[in-house]
Amino acid sequence: MLKHLFDYNENEEFDQVLQIKYSQLRQGKRGQSYLALRLGDASGEVRSNYWDASPLDAERLKAGTLAQVNGKLEDYQGHLQIKLFSIRPIKPTEAGDLAEFTAASPVTPQEMEGEIQRFVKRIDNVVWQQVVTFLLKKWHERFYTYPAGKTNHHAIKGGLALHTLTMLKDARAIAGNYPQVNRSLLYAGCILHDLGKVLELSGPTVTSYTSEGNLIGHLVLIDEQVMLAAQQLQLDLTSEDLLLLRHLVLSHHGQLEYGSPKQPAILEAELLHRIDDLDAAVYAITKNLQNTKPGQFTEPVNSQNGRRYYRPIKDLPLDQSPKLG
């Protein structure tokens, strides 16, 4: 692809392949049906509306689909949007390099690995360090290239490792204020909590859910990986150390209605849940602020119950990368 979406100026017409990042069939104020879309490539994504849409259109133009898009960028109430002239789904084989449709982590895999390994060395419990080291080695390539989600937080190439690294830095800062926190357990939980997504998701480009992801989910998948690792390492499968680590990964969504089979029942599990939620929220809000002009409110942020956030006229640079070191 010679040109990306954000290479175009406002009111400049384009005709190129984009990925549908988000798609939802809605009813307009006058009763007409439309698809609320977010279309994008490696440079970012922009909202758009496909009017007079049917349920069949919603199926044709669902999230993850690649589409040939003819339209133009325009300003609408302080936000960029795509005015659609036409849109049709295409096959991935027609799109060329699929990496062109996925944004990548602002931190390189090598930098993230170096930082994460420094945290691994600070895990002074032998059981937790052995399991973490084993699984990071087993899933090394996927861990440093996969996203942390299909369409939600850190849905970028390398997003899983980026999310993990930011959480580790948050955990280090929080544990510095509370000496009663078991840092080793919290660090191990941060590293492993979403590692099941290497099995739940299909990969970094045109990401979809695998059969294991749809039928089992990443919380149970990582618990299984922890137990398989423990067996291969010939660890005591009944030890409290292993039990605590399993509890952290199984309870990190916090609530039963959010997919956790158990709610957090130890301090480190509660902190892991809150740190995970914090990083996801900061990422989602920042991403929306980046697409908002100073002095304007964001569009509704779905992961934050549809709330809108104001971007101050004199705000700080909106950098999504964690500070190294």
VEXFISE-606847 format. One record per residue: residue in three letters; x, y, z of N, C-alpha, C, O in turn. Coordinates in steps of 0.2 Angstrom, whole numbers, padded with zeros to 4 digits, always signed. Each point is the difference from the previous one (the first is absolute). Layout:
VEXFISE-606847
ALAXYZXYZXYZXYZ...
//
This chain:
VEXFISE-606847
MET+0004-0006+0000-0004+0006+0000+0004+0006+0000+0005+0001+0004LEU-0006+0004-0009+0005+0005-0001-0002+0006+0005+0004+0004+0002LYS-0011-0004+0000-0002+0006+0004-0005-0003+0005-0004-0005-0001HIS+0005+0008+0008-0005-0002+0005-0005+0005+0001+0000+0005-0003LEU-0005-0007+0007-0006+0004+0001+0002+0007+0002-0003+0005-0002PHE+0007-0005+0007+0002+0007+0003+0005+0004-0004+0002+0005+0002ASP+0000-0008-0008+0004+0004-0004-0005+0005-0005+0003+0004-0003TYR-0009-0005+0004-0005+0004-0004-0002+0006+0004+0000+0000+0006ASN-0001+0005-0010-0002+0007+0003-0008+0000+0001-0003-0004-0003GLU+0000+0008+0007-0007+0001+0001-0003+0002-0007+0003+0004-0004ASN-0008-0007+0002-0004+0001-0006+0004-0003-0006-0002+0002-0006GLU+0007-0006+0007+0003-0003-0006-0003-0007-0001+0000-0004+0005GLU-0002+0003-0011-0003-0007-0001+0005-0005-0001+0006+0001-0002PHE-0008-0007+0005+0005-0006-0001-0004-0006-0002-0006+0000+0001ASP+0010-0005-0003-0003-0007-0002+0005-0005+0001+0004-0001-0004GLN-0005-0002+0010+0005-0005+0002-0003-0005+0005-0005+0001+0002VAL+0009-0006-0001-0002-0005+0005+0001+0002+0007+0006+0002+0002LEU-0011-0003+0002+0001+0001+0007-0003-0006+0004-0004-0004-0003GLN+0005+0004+0009-0003-0006+0004-0005+0003+0005+0000+0006+0002ILE-0006-0009-0002-0005+0002+0005+0002-0002+0007+0000-0006+0002LYS+0001+0011+0002+0002-0002+0007-0006+0000+0004+0001-0004+0006TYR-0006+0007-0007-0006-0001+0004-0006+0001-0004+0000+0004-0005SER-0006-0008+0006-0006+0001-0004-0006-0002+0005+0000-0005+0003GLN-0005+0010-0003-0006-0002+0004-0006+0003-0004+0000+0006-0002LEU-0005-0010+0002-0006+0002-0004-0004+0004+0005-0002-0002+0006ARG+0000+0008-0008-0004+0005+0005-0006+0003-0003-0001-0001-0007GLN-0003+0004+0011-0006+0004-0003+0002+0007+0001+0001+0003+0005GLY-0002+0001-0011+0000+0007+0001-0006+0004+0003-0005-0004+0001LYS+0006+0010+0000-0005+0004+0003-0007+0000-0004-0005+0000+0003ARG+0005-0001-0009-0006+0000-0004-0002-0007-0002-0004-0001-0004GLY+0007-0004+0008-0002-0007-0001+0004-0004-0006-0001-0006+0000GLN+0005+0009-0003+0004-0003-0006+0006-0004+0003+0003+0002+0005SER-0002-0008-0007+0005-0004+0002+0007+0002-0003+0000+0002-0006TYR+0005-0003+0010+0007+0002-0003+0005-0004+0004-0001-0002+0005LEU+0007+0001-0009+0006-0003+0004+0004+0005+0002+0003+0004-0004ALA-0001-0004+0011+0005+0004+0003+0007-0004-0001+0000-0005+0003LEU+0004+0008-0007+0006-0003-0002+0006+0003+0003+0000+0007+0001ARG+0006-0010+0000+0006+0003+0000+0005-0004-0005+0001-0006+0000LEU+0002+0010-0004+0004-0002-0006+0007+0002+0001+0001+0006+0002GLY+0004-0010-0003+0007+0002+0001+0005-0005-0004-0002-0005-0003ASP+0008+0007+0005+0006-0004-0003+0005+0001+0005-0001+0002+0006ALA+0008-0003-0007+0005+0001+0004+0001+0007+0003+0003+0001+0005SER-0006+0004-0009+0001+0007+0003-0005+0002+0005+0001+0005+0003GLY-0006-0009-0002-0006+0002+0004-0007-0002-0002+0000-0003-0005GLU-0005+0006+0008-0006-0002-0002-0005+0006+0001+0001+0005+0004VAL-0006-0005-0008-0005+0006+0000-0007-0003-0001-0001-0005-0003ARG-0004+0009+0007-0007-0003-0001-0003+0002-0006+0002+0004-0004SER-0007-0008+0002-0004+0001-0006-0007-0003+0002-0001-0004+0004ASN-0004+0007-0008-0007-0003+0000-0002-0003-0007+0001+0004-0005TYR-0004-0010+0005-0002-0003-0006-0008+0000+0001-0003-0004+0003TRP+0000+0009-0007-0007+0001+0001-0005-0005-0004+0002-0003-0005ASP-0008+0002+0008-0005-0004-0003+0003-0007+0000-0001-0004-0005ALA+0004+0002+0010+0003-0007+0001-0005-0005+0002-0005+0001+0004SER+0006-0007-0006-0005-0006+0002+0004-0005+0004+0007+0001+0000PRO-0010-0006+0003+0004-0005+0004+0005-0003-0005+0005-0003+0002LEU-0007+0002-0008+0005-0003-0005+0006+0004-0001+0006-0003+0000ASP-0007+0010+0000+0006+0004-0001+0004-0001+0007+0007+0001-0001ALA-0010-0001+0006+0004-0001+0007+0004-0006+0000+0006+0000+0002GLU-0008-0005-0005+0003-0007-0001+0006+0001-0005+0005-0003+0001ARG-0006+0006-0007+0005+0001-0005+0006+0005+0003+0005-0001-0002LEU-0007+0006+0006+0005+0005+0002+0001-0001+0007+0000+0005+0004LYS+0001-0011-0001+0002+0000+0007+0007+0001+0002+0004+0000-0005ALA-0003+0001+0011+0007+0002+0002+0005-0006-0002-0001-0006+0001GLY+0007+0009-0003+0005-0005-0002+0000-0001-0008+0005-0002-0003THR-0010+0004+0000-0001+0000-0008+0005+0005-0003+0000+0006+0002LEU+0003-0008-0008+0003+0005-0004-0004+0002-0005-0004-0004-0003ALA+0004+0011+0001-0005+0002-0005+0004+0005-0004+0004+0004+0002GLN-0007-0003-0008+0002+0005-0005-0004+0006+0001-0006-0001+0000VAL+0009+0006+0002-0004+0006+0002+0001+0006-0004+0006+0002-0001ASN-0011+0001-0001+0001+0007-0004-0004+0005+0004-0006-0001+0002GLY+0010+0006+0000-0003+0005+0004+0004+0006+0001+0005+0001-0004LYS-0006+0003+0009+0005+0006+0001-0001+0001+0008-0005-0001+0003LEU+0011+0004-0001+0000+0002+0007-0003+0007+0001+0001+0005-0004GLU-0005-0004+0009-0003+0006+0002-0001+0002+0007+0000-0005+0004ASP+0000+0011-0002-0001+0002+0007-0007+0000+0002-0005+0003-0004TYR+0003-0006+0009-0007+0000+0003+0000+0001+0007+0002-0005+0004GLN-0004+0011-0002+0000+0002+0007+0007-0002+0004+0000-0002+0006GLY+0005+0004-0009+0007+0000+0003+0003-0007-0001+0005-0001+0003HIS-0008-0004-0007+0002-0006+0000+0001-0002-0008-0004+0002-0004LEU+0009-0006+0002+0001-0002-0006-0005-0006-0002-0001-0004+0005GLN-0002+0004-0010-0005-0005-0002+0001-0002-0008+0003+0005-0003ILE-0005-0011+0001+0001-0001-0007-0007+0000-0003-0005-0003+0002LYS+0004+0008-0007-0006+0000-0004+0000-0006-0005+0005+0001-0005LEU-0009-0006+0005+0000-0005-0004-0003+0001-0007-0006+0002+0000PHE+0009-0004-0005-0003+0000-0007-0002-0007-0001-0005-0002-0003SER+0010-0003+0004-0001-0007-0001+0004-0004+0005+0005+0002+0002ILE-0007-0008-0001+0004-0005+0004-0002-0007-0001-0006-0001-0001ARG+0011-0003-0001-0002-0007-0001+0005-0004+0003+0006+0001+0000PRO-0008-0007+0003+0005-0005+0003+0004-0003-0005-0002-0002-0006ILE+0009+0001+0008+0004-0004-0005+0003-0006+0004+0000+0000+0006LYS+0003-0004-0009+0004-0006+0003+0007+0002+0002+0003+0005-0003PRO+0000-0008+0008+0007+0002+0002+0005-0001-0005+0005+0004+0000THR-0006-0008-0005+0004-0002-0005+0000+0006-0005+0005+0001-0004GLU-0010+0003+0004+0000+0006-0005+0003+0006+0003+0001+0005-0003ALA+0001-0005+0010+0002+0006+0003+0008+0001+0000+0002+0006+0002GLY+0002-0010-0004+0007+0001+0000+0003-0002+0007-0002-0005+0003ASP+0006+0009+0000+0004-0001+0006-0005+0002+0006-0002+0005+0001LEU+0000-0011+0002-0005+0001+0006+0003+0005+0006-0004+0002+0003ALA+0010-0002-0003+0003+0004+0005-0001+0007+0000+0000+0004+0004GLU-0002-0002-0010-0002+0007-0002-0006+0003+0004-0002+0006+0000PHE-0002-0011+0002-0007+0001+0003+0000+0000+0008-0005+0001+0003THR+0011-0002+0000+0001-0001+0007+0005+0005+0003+0006+0000-0002ALA-0008+0005+0006+0005+0004+0004+0005-0004+0004-0002-0006+0002ALA+0008+0008-0001+0005-0004+0004+0001+0004+0007+0000+0006+0000SER+0003-0010+0005+0002+0003+0006+0005+0006-0001+0005-0001-0004PRO-0005+0006+0007+0005+0005-0001+0007-0002+0004+0005+0004-0002VAL-0005-0009+0005+0006-0003+0003+0002-0006-0003-0005-0004-0001THR+0011+0003-0001+0002-0006-0004+0000-0006+0004+0000+0000+0006PRO-0001-0006-0009+0000-0006+0004+0006-0001+0004+0000-0003+0005GLN+0006+0005-0008+0006-0001+0003+0000+0004+0007+0003-0003+0005GLU-0005+0009-0006+0000+0004+0006-0005-0002+0006+0002-0001+0006MET-0008-0002-0009-0005-0002+0005+0003-0007+0003-0001-0001+0006GLU+0004-0003-0010+0003-0006+0003+0005+0001+0006+0000-0003+0005GLY+0004+0008-0007+0006+0002+0005-0003+0002+0007+0002-0002+0005GLU-0007+0006-0006-0004+0003+0006-0003-0006+0004+0000+0000+0006ILE-0004-0004-0010-0004-0005+0004+0005-0005+0003-0002-0002+0005GLN+0007+0000-0008+0005-0004+0003+0003+0002+0006+0002-0004+0005ARG-0001+0011-0004+0002+0003+0006-0005-0001+0006+0002-0001+0005PHE-0008+0001-0007-0005-0002+0005+0000-0007+0002-0001-0002+0006VAL+0002-0002-0011+0000-0008+0001+0006-0001+0005-0001-0004+0005LYS+0006+0007-0005+0006-0001+0004-0002+0002+0007+0004-0002+0005ARG-0009+0007-0004-0001+0002+0007-0006-0005+0003-0001+0002+0006ILE-0001-0007-0009-0004-0005+0003+0004-0005+0004+0003-0004-0003ASP-0003+0005+0009+0004-0004+0004-0002-0007+0003+0003-0003+0003ASN-0010+0002-0005-0003-0006+0001+0002-0005-0005-0001+0001-0006VAL+0004-0007+0007+0003-0004-0005-0006-0003-0004+0001-0001-0006VAL-0007-0001+0009-0005-0003-0004-0003+0005-0005-0001-0001-0006TRP+0000+0007+0008-0003+0005-0004+0005+0002-0006-0002+0001-0005GLN+0008+0000+0007+0005+0002-0005+0001-0006-0005+0001+0002-0006GLN-0001-0008+0008+0001-0006-0005-0006+0000-0004+0001-0001-0006VAL-0007+0002+0008-0006+0000-0004+0000+0005-0005-0002-0001-0006VAL+0003+0007+0008+0000+0006-0004+0005+0000-0005-0001+0001-0006THR+0007-0003+0007+0006-0001-0004-0002-0005-0006+0002+0001-0006PHE-0005-0007+0009-0001-0005-0005-0005+0002-0005+0000-0001-0006LEU-0006+0004+0008-0005+0002-0004+0002+0006-0005-0002+0000-0006LEU+0006+0005+0008+0002+0005-0004+0005-0003-0005+0000+0002-0006LYS+0004-0007+0007+0004-0003-0005-0005-0004-0005+0002+0000-0006LYS-0007-0004+0009-0004-0004-0004-0004+0004-0005+0000-0002-0006TRP-0002+0008+0008-0004+0004-0005+0003+0007-0002-0003+0005-0001HIS+0010-0005+0001+0003+0006-0001-0002+0004-0006-0001+0006+0001GLU+0001-0009-0007-0002+0003-0006-0007+0003+0000+0000+0006-0001ARG-0004-0010+0003-0007+0003+0001-0001+0005+0005-0003+0005-0001PHE+0006-0006+0007-0001+0005+0005+0003+0007-0002-0003+0005+0002TYR+0008-0004-0006+0003+0006-0001-0003+0003-0007+0002+0005-0002THR-0007-0009-0001-0003+0003-0006-0007+0000+0000-0003+0004-0004TYR+0000-0007+0008-0008-0001+0000-0003+0007+0004+0004+0003+0004PRO-0010-0002-0006-0003+0006+0003-0003-0003+0007+0000-0006+0001ALA-0002+0011+0003-0004-0002+0006-0007-0001-0001-0004-0002+0005GLY+0001+0004-0011-0007-0001-0001-0001+0001-0007+0004+0002-0004LYS-0010-0004+0002-0002+0000-0007-0002+0008-0002+0002+0002-0006THR-0006+0001+0010-0002+0007-0002+0001+0005+0006+0000+0006-0001ASN+0000-0009+0007+0001+0004+0006+0007+0002+0001+0004+0002-0004HIS-0002-0001+0011+0006+0003+0002+0006-0004-0003+0000-0006-0001HIS+0005+0010-0001+0006-0003-0003-0001-0005-0005+0004-0005-0001ALA-0008+0007-0004-0002-0004-0006+0005+0002-0005-0002+0002-0006ILE+0009-0003+0007+0005+0002-0005+0005-0006+0001+0000-0004+0004LYS+0004+0004-0010+0006-0005+0000+0004+0001+0006+0003+0006+0001GLY-0001-0011+0003+0004+0001+0006-0004+0003+0006+0003+0002+0005GLY-0010-0001-0006-0004+0003+0006+0000-0004+0006+0000+0002+0005LEU+0001-0009-0006+0000-0004+0006+0006+0001+0005-0001+0001+0006ALA+0007-0001-0009+0006+0002+0003+0000+0007+0003+0002+0001+0006LEU-0005+0004-0010+0000+0007+0002-0005+0000+0006+0002+0004+0005HIS-0007-0007-0005-0005+0000+0006+0003-0003+0006-0001+0003+0006THR+0005-0009-0007+0003-0003+0006+0005+0004+0003+0001+0001+0006LEU+0003+0003-0011+0006+0004+0003-0003+0006+0004+0003+0001+0005THR-0008+0002-0008-0003+0006+0004-0003-0002+0007+0001+0003+0005MET-0004-0009-0005-0003-0003+0006+0006-0001+0005-0001+0001+0006LEU+0006-0004-0008+0006-0001+0004+0003+0006+0003+0001+0000+0006LYS-0001+0005-0010+0002+0007+0003-0005+0003+0005+0002+0003+0005ASP-0008-0004-0006-0005+0002+0004+0000-0004+0007+0000+0003+0005ALA+0001-0009-0006+0001-0005+0006+0006+0002+0004+0000+0000+0006ARG+0006+0002-0009+0006+0002+0004-0002+0006+0004+0002+0000+0006ALA-0005+0005-0009-0001+0006+0003-0005-0001+0006+0001+0003+0005ILE-0006-0007-0006-0005-0001+0005+0003-0004+0006-0001+0002+0006ALA+0005-0007-0008+0003-0004+0006+0005+0004+0004+0001-0002+0005GLY+0001+0007-0008+0005+0005+0003-0003+0004+0006+0003+0002+0005ASN-0010-0002-0006-0004+0004+0006-0003-0005+0005-0001+0002+0005TYR+0001-0008-0007-0003-0005+0005+0005-0006+0001+0000-0005-0004PRO+0004+0005+0009+0005-0005+0001-0003-0007+0001+0003-0005+0000GLN-0010+0005+0002-0003-0007+0001-0001-0004-0006-0002-0005+0000VAL+0003+0009-0006-0002-0004-0006+0006-0004-0002+0006+0001+0001ASN-0008-0007-0003+0005-0005-0002+0002+0002-0008-0004-0002-0004ARG+0009+0005+0003+0002+0003-0006+0001-0006-0005-0002+0000-0006SER+0006-0006+0008+0001-0005-0004-0007-0003-0003+0000-0002-0006LEU-0005+0001+0010-0006-0003-0002-0003+0005-0005-0003-0002-0005LEU+0003+0008+0007-0004+0005-0004+0004+0001-0007-0004+0000-0005TYR+0010+0000+0005+0004+0000-0007-0002-0006-0004-0001+0000-0006ALA+0001-0006+0009-0001-0006-0004-0007+0000-0002-0002-0002-0006GLY-0003+0005+0010-0007+0000-0003-0001+0005-0006-0003-0001-0004CYS+0007+0007+0005+0000+0005-0006+0002-0004-0006-0003+0001-0006ILE+0009-0005+0006+0002-0003-0006-0004-0005-0003-0001+0000-0006LEU-0002-0004+0011-0004-0006-0003-0007+0002-0001-0004-0004-0004HIS+0001+0009+0007-0008+0001+0000-0003+0000-0007-0005-0003-0001ASP+0008+0006-0004-0003-0001-0007+0004-0004-0005-0001+0000-0006LEU+0006-0004+0009+0004-0004-0005-0005-0005-0004+0002-0002-0005GLY-0007+0000+0008-0005-0004-0003-0003+0002-0007-0002-0003-0004LYS+0003+0010+0003-0002+0003-0006+0004-0002-0006-0002+0001-0006VAL+0008-0004+0007+0004-0003-0006-0004-0006-0002+0002-0002-0006LEU-0006-0001+0009-0005-0005-0002-0007+0002-0002-0003-0003-0004GLU+0001+0008+0008-0007+0003-0001+0000+0003-0007-0006+0000-0003LEU+0011+0004+0001+0000+0004-0006+0004-0003-0006+0004-0004+0001SER-0006+0006-0007+0003-0004-0006+0007+0003-0002+0004-0003-0003GLY-0003+0009+0005+0007+0003-0001-0001+0008-0001-0005+0003+0002PRO+0011+0000-0004+0000+0008+0001-0004+0003-0006-0001+0006+0000THR+0000-0009-0006-0003+0003-0005-0007-0003-0002-0001-0006+0000VAL-0004+0010-0002-0007-0002-0001-0002-0005+0006-0002-0006-0001THR+0003+0008+0007-0001-0004+0006-0007-0003+0001-0005+0004-0001SER+0004-0010+0002-0006-0003+0002+0001-0005+0006+0005-0001+0002TYR-0011-0001+0001+0000-0005+0005+0001-0007-0003-0003-0002-0004THR+0007-0002+0007+0001-0007-0001-0006-0004+0003-0004+0003+0004SER+0004-0009-0006-0005-0005+0003+0001+0000+0007-0005+0000+0004GLU+0012-0001-0002+0001+0000+0008-0002+0007+0003-0003+0000+0006GLY+0004+0005-0009-0002+0007+0002-0008+0000+0001-0002+0003+0006ASN-0001-0005-0011-0008+0000+0001-0003-0005+0005-0004+0002+0003LEU+0007-0008-0003-0002-0005+0004+0002+0000+0007-0003-0003+0005ILE+0009+0005-0004+0003+0000+0007+0002+0007+0003-0002+0001+0006GLY+0006+0003-0010+0002+0006+0003+0007+0001+0003+0002-0006+0002HIS+0001+0012-0002+0007+0000+0002+0001-0001+0007+0006-0002+0002LEU-0011+0003+0003+0001-0001+0007+0001-0008+0001+0005-0002+0004VAL-0009-0002-0007+0001-0007+0001+0006-0003-0004+0003-0004+0003LEU-0002+0007-0009+0005-0002-0004+0007+0001+0004+0005-0004-0001ILE-0004+0010+0004+0006+0001+0003+0001-0004+0007+0005-0003+0001ASP-0011+0001+0002+0001-0004+0006+0002-0007-0002+0004-0003+0003GLU-0007+0001-0009+0003-0007-0003+0007+0000-0001+0004-0005+0001GLN-0002+0011-0004+0007+0000-0002+0005+0000+0006+0005-0003+0000VAL-0007+0006+0006+0003+0000+0006+0001-0007+0002+0005-0002+0003MET-0010-0001-0003+0000-0007+0003+0004-0005-0005+0004-0004+0003LEU-0004+0005-0009+0004-0004-0005+0007+0002+0001+0005-0005+0000ALA-0003+0011+0001+0007+0002+0002+0002-0003+0006+0006-0003+0001ALA-0010+0003+0005+0002-0003+0006+0001-0007-0001+0005-0003+0004GLN-0009-0001-0008+0001-0007-0001+0007-0001-0003+0004-0004+0002GLN-0003+0008-0007+0007-0001-0004+0006+0002+0004+0005-0003+0000LEU-0006+0007+0005+0005+0003+0004+0001-0005+0007+0004+0001+0004GLN-0009-0006-0004+0000-0004+0006-0001+0003+0006+0003-0001+0005LEU-0007+0006-0005-0002+0004+0007-0005-0004+0003-0004-0004-0002ASP+0003+0006+0009-0006-0003+0004-0006+0004-0002-0001+0006+0001LEU-0004-0010-0004-0006+0003-0003-0005+0002+0006-0005+0003-0002THR+0007-0006+0008-0005+0002+0005+0003+0006+0005-0003+0001+0005SER+0009+0002-0007+0003+0005+0004-0004+0006+0000-0004+0002-0004GLU+0004+0002+0010-0003+0006+0000+0002+0005-0005-0004+0004-0002ASP+0011-0004+0001+0003+0005-0005-0004-0001-0007-0002+0005-0003LEU+0001-0011+0001-0003-0001-0006-0008+0002+0000-0002+0003-0004LEU-0001-0004+0010-0007+0001+0001-0001+0008+0000-0005+0002-0003LEU+0010+0002+0006-0001+0007+0000+0001+0003-0007-0004+0004-0002LEU+0009-0007-0002+0001+0003-0007-0006-0002-0004-0002+0005-0004ARG-0001-0011+0005-0006-0001-0004-0006+0004+0002-0004+0002-0005HIS+0003+0000+0011-0005+0004+0002+0001+0007-0003-0005+0003-0002LEU+0011+0000+0001+0001+0006-0003-0003+0000-0007-0003+0005-0002VAL+0005-0010-0002-0002+0001-0007-0007-0002-0001-0003+0003-0004LEU+0000-0007+0008-0007-0002+0000-0005+0006+0002-0006+0000-0002SER+0009+0004+0007-0005+0005+0003+0002+0007-0003-0003+0005+0002HIS+0007-0004-0007+0002+0007-0002-0005+0004-0003+0001+0006-0001HIS-0007-0009-0002-0005+0005-0002-0004+0003+0005-0004+0004-0001GLY+0005-0007+0007-0003+0003+0006-0007-0002+0002-0002-0001+0006GLN-0003+0001-0011-0007-0002+0002-0002-0006-0004+0003-0001-0006LEU-0008-0003+0008-0002-0006-0003-0003+0002-0007+0001-0003-0005GLU-0005+0009+0005-0003+0002-0006+0005+0002-0005-0002+0001-0006TYR+0008+0001+0008+0005+0001-0005+0004-0006-0002+0005+0001-0004GLY-0007-0007+0005+0004-0006-0002+0004-0003+0005+0003-0005-0001SER-0002+0008+0007+0005-0003+0005-0004-0006+0003-0006+0001+0003PRO+0009-0007-0003-0004-0006+0004+0001+0002+0008-0005-0003+0003LYS+0009+0007-0001+0001+0001+0007+0001+0008+0001+0004+0003-0005GLN-0006+0000+0010+0001+0007+0001+0007+0000+0004+0002-0005+0004PRO+0002+0010-0004+0006+0001+0004-0001-0002+0007-0004+0003+0003ALA+0008-0007+0000+0000-0002+0007+0006+0001+0004+0000-0001+0006ILE+0005+0004-0009+0006+0002+0003+0002+0007-0002-0002+0002-0006LEU+0006+0001+0009+0002+0007-0001+0003+0001-0007-0002+0004-0004GLU+0007-0008+0002+0003+0000-0006-0005-0001-0006+0001+0003-0005ALA-0006-0007+0006-0005-0001-0005-0004+0006-0001-0001+0002-0006GLU-0001+0001+0011-0004+0006+0000+0004+0006-0004-0002+0003-0004LEU+0009-0003+0006+0004+0005-0003+0001-0001-0008+0000+0004-0004LEU+0001-0011+0002+0001-0001-0007-0007+0002-0004+0001+0002-0005HIS-0006-0004+0008-0007+0002-0003+0000+0008-0001-0002+0002-0006ARG+0004+0001+0011-0001+0008-0001+0005+0003-0004-0001+0004-0004ILE+0007-0007+0004+0006+0002-0005-0002-0001-0007+0001+0004-0004ASP-0004-0010+0003-0002-0002-0007-0005+0005-0002+0000+0002-0006ASP-0005-0001+0010-0006+0004-0002+0003+0008-0001-0003+0003-0005LEU+0007-0001+0009+0003+0006-0001+0004+0001-0006-0001+0005-0004ASP+0005-0009+0002+0004+0000-0006-0005+0000-0006+0001+0004-0005ALA-0006-0008+0005-0004-0001-0006-0004+0007-0001-0001+0002-0005ALA-0001+0001+0011-0004+0006+0000+0004+0006-0003-0002+0004-0004VAL+0008-0004+0007+0005+0006-0002+0001-0001-0008+0000+0005-0003TYR+0001-0011+0001+0002-0001-0007-0006+0002-0004+0000+0004-0005ALA-0006-0006+0007-0006+0001-0004-0002+0008-0001-0002+0003-0005ILE+0003+0000+0011-0002+0007+0001+0005+0004-0005-0002+0005-0003THR+0009-0007+0004+0005+0004-0004-0001-0001-0007+0001+0005-0004LYS-0003-0011+0002-0001-0001-0007-0005+0004-0003+0000+0003-0006ASN-0006-0002+0010-0005+0004-0002+0002+0008+0000-0002+0004-0005LEU+0006-0002+0010+0002+0007+0000+0005+0001-0006+0000+0006-0002GLN+0004-0010+0000+0004+0001-0006-0004+0001-0006+0003+0004-0005ASN-0009-0006+0004-0004+0001-0006-0005+0006+0002-0005+0001-0004THR+0006+0003+0009-0004+0006+0002+0004+0006+0000+0006+0000+0002LYS-0009+0005-0005+0004+0007+0000+0000+0003+0007-0005-0001+0003PRO+0010+0005-0002+0000+0003+0007-0006+0005+0001-0002+0003-0005GLY-0001-0003+0011-0006+0004+0001-0007-0004-0002-0005+0003+0001GLN+0006-0009-0003-0006-0004-0001+0000-0006+0004+0005-0002+0003PHE-0011-0001-0003-0001-0007+0004+0001-0006-0005-0002+0001-0006THR+0004-0006+0009+0000-0006-0004-0006-0003-0002-0006+0003+0002GLU+0005-0007-0007-0006-0004-0001-0001-0005+0006+0005-0001+0004PRO-0011-0002-0003-0001-0004+0006+0005-0006+0000+0001-0003-0005VAL+0003+0002+0010+0004-0005+0001-0003-0006+0003-0002-0001+0005ASN+0001-0004-0010-0004-0006+0002+0002-0004+0006-0004-0002+0004SER+0010+0001-0003+0003-0003+0006-0001+0003+0006+0001-0002+0006GLN-0003+0009-0006-0001+0004+0006-0007+0002+0001-0001+0006+0001ASN-0003-0011-0003-0007+0001+0001-0003+0006-0005-0005+0004+0002GLY+0008-0003-0007-0002+0005-0005+0002+0008+0002-0003+0004-0003ARG+0007-0003+0008+0001+0006+0002+0005+0004-0005+0004-0003-0004ARG-0005+0010+0004+0004+0004-0005+0006+0003+0005-0002+0002+0005TYR+0008-0001-0008+0005+0003+0004+0002+0007-0004+0001+0000-0006TYR+0001+0005+0010+0002+0006-0003+0007+0000-0001+0004-0002+0004ARG-0002+0005-0010+0008+0001-0001+0001+0007+0001-0002+0005-0004PRO+0006-0003+0009+0001+0007+0002+0004+0003-0006+0004-0003-0004ILE-0005+0010+0003+0004+0004-0005+0007-0001+0001+0004+0000-0005LYS-0002+0001+0011+0008-0001+0002+0001-0006+0003+0001+0000+0006ASP-0001-0006-0010+0001-0006+0004+0007-0003-0002+0004+0003-0004LEU-0002-0008+0007+0006-0003-0001+0000-0005-0006-0005-0002-0002PRO+0011+0001-0001+0000-0005-0006-0003-0007+0002+0001-0002+0006LEU-0005+0000-0010-0004-0007+0001+0004-0006-0002-0001-0002-0005ASP+0006+0000+0009+0005-0005-0002-0003-0006+0004-0001+0000+0006GLN+0000-0006-0010-0002-0006+0002+0005-0005+0003-0001-0005+0002SER+0008+0007-0003+0005-0005+0002+0002+0001+0007+0001+0006+0002PRO+0001-0011+0001+0002+0001+0007+0007+0002+0000+0004-0001-0004LYS-0002+0005+0009+0007+0002+0001+0005-0006+0002-0002-0004+0004LEU+0007+0003-0008+0005-0005+0001+0004+0001+0006+0002+0006+0002GLY+0000-0011+0001+0005+0001+0006-0004-0001+0007+0003+0001+0005
//
